[in-house]
C-alpha cells in the first residue's frame, strides 16, 4: 500500500508522530463525542452546566495554543508533546473517575490545556524534521488523523455498551501509552537560543499582517471541516431516516483519504503554485455542500431502503467532495505556515494560526447552527448548506487575493516577514 511505503521513507521520528496522531484522534473521538450525553443523562446535570464544562475545555485549548507553540520553540517540541499527552491522560482519567462539578471542570481544563500543548508542538516538530518534504509529511499526518477520527467513535460506541467510565479509562490508557512511547523513543529536537523575549516573539508574529490575513482566510476551511461532525451527519440522518447513515460520512472520508491523499499531494506538488491549490481545495470544499441541498428539504423516506439509499447519495457525494478539498488544500496550508517567519518561531506561528482560525471558526459554527435552526423553522433547509458554500468561496477568494498580491511565502524575494524586528531577522 502506497501510504505505508511513503511512511517508511520518512525518519523514525516522523513515523512515530504519525502513529501518535492516530492514537491522539482515536482517544479523543472515543470520549469527547459522548461526553455531553454522559454529563446530562448519567450524571443528571442541566444543559447549562454541561455547556459550561464543554465550553471550559474548548476555551482552555483554543485560548492557549499560542502558549503551547511558544513553549515548543523555547523548550523543545519533544518535551511539550510528552507533557500534553500526560496531561490528557490525567484529564480523561478524571472524566472516568469523577462526578462532581469541580473534578469535571478540572478534567476539562487539563484536557484542553493538553491539546493546546501538543497540537502546535507536533506540527512544529513535523515541519522541522520533514525538511523539503513538508507537504508529503502533512499529507500522511492527515491520513492518520482521519483514520483515528473514524476508529475512535466506533470503539467508543462499542465501549459505551459497557459503561462510559470504561470508555474514558480506555481513552486515558491510550494517551498514557503515547506518553511513555514518546518519552522513551522520540528523539529530542534542537532548540535554538532565544534571541527575543516571549512577548517580543508574539509581537513579531502578530505584526506579520500577511500571515494574519492568511489565518483569517483559513476560517472557511476549519468551519467547513467541522461540519463533518455537525451538518453532514445531520443531513445524512435526515435524508435516510437512519441514524447509522452518519457513520457512512466518516467511512467514505477515511477510505478516500487512504486511497488518494498521497497521490493527490504528490501530483499537485509538482504542478503549479501552492497557493493556487489551497484556493482550489477551499473552493472544492465549498462545492461539497451543493449536492446535499437536493435532499435537504425532503421529509423522511417512505419508499424503504432503496429510496433511503438514493437520498444518501447526494450527501455522501458532498462529503466526498469536502474530503477531497481537504486533501488538496490542507498539506500545503501546513507546509506554508512555517515559511511565514523564522524557523525558530515555527511553533509560535502554528500556535497563533490555531488561535485565530479556531476562534473565527467557532463564530462560523455559530452561524451554521443559526442557519440550521432558521432553515428548519422557515422551511429553508438549504440555508446552512448555502452558508457553508459561501464560507468556502470566500476563503478561496481570500487566498487567491493574497496570491495575486504576491505576499505569500515563495512569491516574494524573501519569505521572512517584513515586520520582523532587525535584531531577530537573522539566524539566532
BELLINTA-V439162 format. One record per residue. SS is DSSP state (alpha for helix, beta for strand, coil for the rest). OMEGA is omega in whole degrees, -180 to 180 (NA if undefined). D_LAST is the distance of its C-alpha to the last C-alpha in Angstrom with 2 decimals. Layout:
SS_OMEGA_D_LAST, SS_OMEGA_D_LAST
This chain:
coil_-172_41.71, alpha_179_38.91, alpha_-180_36.61, alpha_177_36.79, alpha_179_36.49, alpha_-180_33.30, alpha_-177_31.92, alpha_-180_32.59, coil_-180_30.45, coil_177_27.23, coil_-178_25.49, alpha_-177_27.07, alpha_180_24.31, alpha_178_24.90, alpha_178_28.65, alpha_180_28.47, alpha_176_26.63, alpha_176_29.32, alpha_177_32.03, alpha_-179_30.26, alpha_174_30.48, alpha_179_34.13, alpha_179_34.75, alpha_-178_32.87, alpha_176_34.95, alpha_-180_38.10, alpha_-178_37.81, alpha_-176_36.90, alpha_172_39.71, alpha_-173_42.10, alpha_-167_42.05, alpha_-179_40.84, alpha_-176_43.43, alpha_-175_46.21, alpha_-178_44.90, alpha_179_46.65, alpha_179_49.96, alpha_-178_49.66, alpha_-176_48.99, alpha_-174_51.77, alpha_-177_54.44, alpha_-176_53.94, coil_176_52.93, coil_-180_54.90, coil_179_52.19, coil_179_52.65, alpha_180_50.74, alpha_-180_49.03, alpha_177_47.76, alpha_179_46.64, alpha_179_44.73, alpha_-178_43.04, alpha_179_41.95, alpha_179_40.60, alpha_178_38.98, alpha_179_37.19, alpha_180_35.67, alpha_-179_34.48, alpha_179_33.17, alpha_-179_31.29, alpha_-175_29.53, alpha_-175_29.01, coil_-174_28.05, coil_178_25.37, alpha_-178_23.46, alpha_178_20.58, alpha_178_20.42, alpha_179_20.54, alpha_178_17.69, alpha_178_15.41, alpha_178_16.71, alpha_180_15.84, alpha_-171_12.14, alpha_-176_12.07, alpha_-176_14.97, coil_-176_15.05, alpha_-176_17.39, alpha_-178_20.06, alpha_-180_20.98, alpha_177_21.11, alpha_-179_23.35, alpha_180_25.60, alpha_180_25.89, alpha_178_26.82, alpha_180_29.48, alpha_179_30.86, alpha_179_31.22, alpha_174_33.03, alpha_-180_35.29, alpha_-178_36.33, alpha_180_36.69, alpha_176_38.88, alpha_178_40.83, alpha_175_41.66, alpha_-179_42.92, alpha_-170_45.27, alpha_-175_46.50, coil_174_46.56, coil_176_48.99, coil_-176_48.49, alpha_-177_46.53, alpha_-180_44.14, alpha_-179_43.29, alpha_176_42.86, alpha_176_40.58, alpha_178_38.44, alpha_179_38.40, alpha_-180_37.34, alpha_-178_34.45, alpha_180_33.19, alpha_178_33.65, alpha_178_31.81, alpha_178_28.90, alpha_178_28.67, alpha_178_28.30, alpha_179_25.66, alpha_-169_23.58, alpha_-179_24.12, alpha_177_24.52, alpha_-178_20.97, alpha_179_19.63, alpha_-179_21.93, alpha_176_20.98, alpha_178_17.23, alpha_-179_18.01, alpha_-179_20.47, alpha_-178_18.27, alpha_-177_15.59, alpha_-175_18.42, alpha_180_20.69, alpha_-178_18.66, alpha_-178_20.97, alpha_-179_23.72, alpha_-177_22.41, alpha_179_25.67, alpha_179_27.86, alpha_-180_25.98, alpha_173_26.37, alpha_176_29.94, alpha_178_30.74, alpha_179_29.11, alpha_178_31.55, alpha_-177_34.44, alpha_179_33.91, alpha_179_33.36, alpha_179_36.55, alpha_177_38.51, alpha_179_37.59, alpha_174_38.64, alpha_-177_42.03, alpha_-175_42.56, alpha_180_41.68, alpha_179_44.45, alpha_179_46.97, alpha_180_46.36, alpha_180_46.28, alpha_177_49.58, alpha_-179_51.16, alpha_178_50.03, alpha_175_51.26, coil_175_54.72, coil_-179_54.39, coil_178_52.50, alpha_-178_49.35, alpha_176_48.29, alpha_178_48.45, alpha_-179_46.16, alpha_179_43.66, alpha_176_43.76, alpha_177_43.22, alpha_178_40.12, alpha_179_38.85, alpha_178_39.66, alpha_180_37.64, alpha_176_34.51, alpha_177_35.31, alpha_178_35.50, alpha_179_32.17, alpha_-179_30.61, alpha_-178_32.11, alpha_-178_31.35, alpha_177_27.62, alpha_-176_27.48, alpha_-168_29.31, alpha_-179_27.96, coil_-179_24.73, coil_176_21.98, coil_177_18.87, coil_180_15.72, coil_179_12.40, coil_179_10.23, coil_177_6.47, coil_-179_6.31, coil_179_6.92, coil_-175_5.87, coil_174_9.35, coil_177_12.73, alpha_179_14.37, alpha_176_16.64, alpha_176_14.01, alpha_180_12.57, alpha_178_16.24, alpha_179_17.07, alpha_-178_14.52, alpha_179_16.04, alpha_178_19.51, coil_179_19.26, coil_-172_18.95, alpha_178_22.70, alpha_178_23.01, alpha_178_21.35, alpha_178_23.70, alpha_178_26.59, alpha_179_25.83, alpha_178_25.74, alpha_178_29.05, alpha_-180_30.49, coil_179_29.95, alpha_-179_32.26, alpha_-179_35.13, alpha_-178_33.66, alpha_178_33.30, alpha_-179_36.64, alpha_177_38.42, alpha_-180_36.96, alpha_180_38.19, coil_171_41.67, coil_-179_41.83, coil_-179_42.56, coil_-170_44.67, alpha_-177_46.43, alpha_175_46.88, alpha_178_48.30, alpha_178_50.53, alpha_179_51.64, alpha_179_52.45, alpha_-179_54.50, alpha_-177_56.37, alpha_-174_57.11, alpha_-174_58.51, coil_-176_59.76, coil_-179_58.06, coil_-179_55.28, coil_180_54.10, alpha_179_53.25, alpha_179_49.89, alpha_179_48.91, alpha_178_49.62, alpha_-179_46.79, alpha_-179_44.26, alpha_-178_46.11, alpha_178_46.08, alpha_-179_42.36, alpha_180_41.54, alpha_179_43.86, alpha_-180_42.50, alpha_180_38.91, alpha_-175_39.70, alpha_-166_41.69, alpha_-170_39.73, alpha_-177_36.05, alpha_178_34.73, alpha_-179_37.31, alpha_-177_36.36, alpha_180_32.59, alpha_-178_33.10, alpha_-176_35.72, alpha_-178_33.82, alpha_-178_30.46, coil_-175_32.19, coil_172_34.23, coil_-177_32.79, coil_-179_29.79, alpha_-176_28.17, alpha_179_28.91, alpha_179_32.58, alpha_175_32.83, alpha_180_31.19, alpha_179_33.73, alpha_179_36.54, alpha_178_35.72, alpha_177_35.80, alpha_178_39.10, alpha_176_40.50, alpha_179_39.62, alpha_180_41.52, alpha_177_44.47, coil_180_44.69, coil_179_46.30, coil_-178_49.14, coil_-179_51.32, coil_177_51.67, alpha_-177_53.21, alpha_-178_56.29, alpha_-175_57.17, alpha_-175_55.58, coil_-178_58.91, coil_176_61.09, coil_179_62.61, coil_-179_62.81, coil_-179_64.18, coil_-175_67.90, coil_177_68.43, coil_-174_67.11, alpha_-179_64.34, alpha_179_64.70, alpha_179_64.04, alpha_179_61.14, alpha_179_59.52, alpha_180_60.00, alpha_180_58.46, alpha_-174_55.44, alpha_179_54.66, alpha_180_53.23, alpha_180_50.98, alpha_175_49.76, alpha_176_49.31, alpha_178_47.17, alpha_180_45.08, alpha_177_44.63, alpha_179_43.50, alpha_179_41.03, alpha_178_39.59, alpha_177_39.49, alpha_176_37.57, alpha_-180_34.99, alpha_178_34.80, alpha_-169_34.24, alpha_-165_31.65, alpha_180_29.62, alpha_-179_27.77, alpha_174_26.58, alpha_-180_25.62, alpha_177_23.42, alpha_-174_21.96, alpha_-172_21.25, alpha_-179_19.51, alpha_-177_16.01, alpha_179_16.29, alpha_-175_16.53, coil_-179_12.86, coil_180_9.27, alpha_-179_9.52, alpha_-178_7.65, alpha_-179_10.68, alpha_180_13.36, alpha_180_15.38, alpha_179_15.43, alpha_176_16.72, alpha_-180_19.30, alpha_-180_20.27, alpha_178_20.99, alpha_-178_22.72, alpha_174_25.07, alpha_-177_25.72, alpha_-176_26.77, alpha_-180_28.68, alpha_179_30.19, alpha_-179_31.62, alpha_178_32.86, alpha_175_34.32, alpha_176_36.16, alpha_178_37.74, alpha_178_38.60, alpha_176_40.25, alpha_178_42.26, alpha_-180_43.51, alpha_178_44.50, alpha_176_46.26, alpha_-179_48.11, alpha_178_49.10, alpha_179_50.44, alpha_-179_52.57, alpha_180_53.73, alpha_179_54.54, alpha_-176_56.58, alpha_-176_58.59, alpha_-178_59.19, coil_173_59.77, coil_-175_56.76, coil_178_55.16, coil_-170_53.21, alpha_-180_51.19, alpha_179_48.20, alpha_178_47.92, alpha_177_47.97, alpha_-180_45.24, alpha_175_42.96, alpha_179_43.87, alpha_178_42.83, alpha_-179_39.49, alpha_-178_38.82, alpha_178_39.97, alpha_178_38.09, alpha_178_34.78, alpha_179_35.45, alpha_179_36.28, alpha_178_33.12, alpha_178_30.87, alpha_178_33.20, alpha_177_32.90, alpha_178_29.10, alpha_179_29.52, alpha_177_32.07, coil_-179_29.82, coil_180_27.27, coil_-177_24.52, coil_179_23.34, coil_-180_20.44, coil_179_21.86, coil_179_24.39, coil_-179_22.50, coil_-179_21.01, coil_-177_17.42, coil_-180_16.86, coil_-178_14.00, coil_-180_15.79, coil_-177_17.18, coil_-178_16.85, coil_180_13.08, coil_-177_12.52, alpha_-176_11.88, alpha_-176_9.30, alpha_-175_7.05, coil_-180_8.45, coil_179_6.35, coil_179_3.78, coil_NA_0.00
